[in-house]
Amino acid sequence: MTDLLTLSEVSTFLKVPKSTIYKLARERRLPGHKVGKHWRFVREEIEAWVQNSGDEEPMVGAAAGNGSRDRFSLN
């Protein structure tokens, strides 16, 4: 069975405010799944996201060379 985390649990795990988790998930910069009005996160996906945080791979659909931000930028 896949271990699902709530938004609060991800916030605690990453040590960032819930508002940051909402923003990153909504912008699809953090892997998450919306169930109704609630966000759920697969623990393995979050752990992989943290492990790969140094990658400079652009977001899917981002055009190269037009000033696109990396997926972990908060701006």
N, C-alpha and C positions, 0 to 999 in steps of 0.2 A: 504494500500500500504506500502511496506517495504521501510524504509528510508535508501538509499544508500549513502555512503560517498566516496569521492575520497581519493587518497593517501595523498594529501596535507591536507585535512580535518582531517584525522586520525593522521597525523603528528602533527598538531596543537592541537588536542584533547589530545594526549598522551604526548605532549611536548617533542618529540624526533625528530631527523633529519629524513628527507625522506629516506636517505640511510638505516637507521635502519629499517624502515617500509618495504622497499623493501626486505631486507635480511630476516626479520622474516616471511614475507608473502611467499617468495620464498621457505624457508625451512619448510613451513607449521606449523610454531610455532605461527603464528597470523592468525586468521580466515579471509580469503579473497577469492575473486573470480576474476580470470583473464578473461577479456572480450577483445578479440583481444590482443593488447599489453598494455591494460590499466587495472589497478587493481581497484576493487570496493569492499567495505566493508559494511556489514549490521550493522547498528548502534547497534542493540540489541546484536549481536554476539560480537562486540568490547566491549560493556559495560559488558557483561557476562565474557569475557576474563579478563577484569580488576578486576571484583569482585572476580574471582577465582584465582587471581595471587599468592595467598599464598598457594595454593594446591601444594603438592609435588608429584602429579601423573605423571608418566613418559609419554613421547610421545607414541602415538599409534605405535606399531611395535618395540619399543625400548626394548631390552632384559634387564631384571632385573639383577642387580648385576654385570654388565660389565662396570661400570663407566659411564653409560649414564647420560646425563645432563637433568635437568628438562626443560620443554617447554619454560620457561621464561629466561633462561640463555642466555647471549649474546655471550658466547664463543663457 
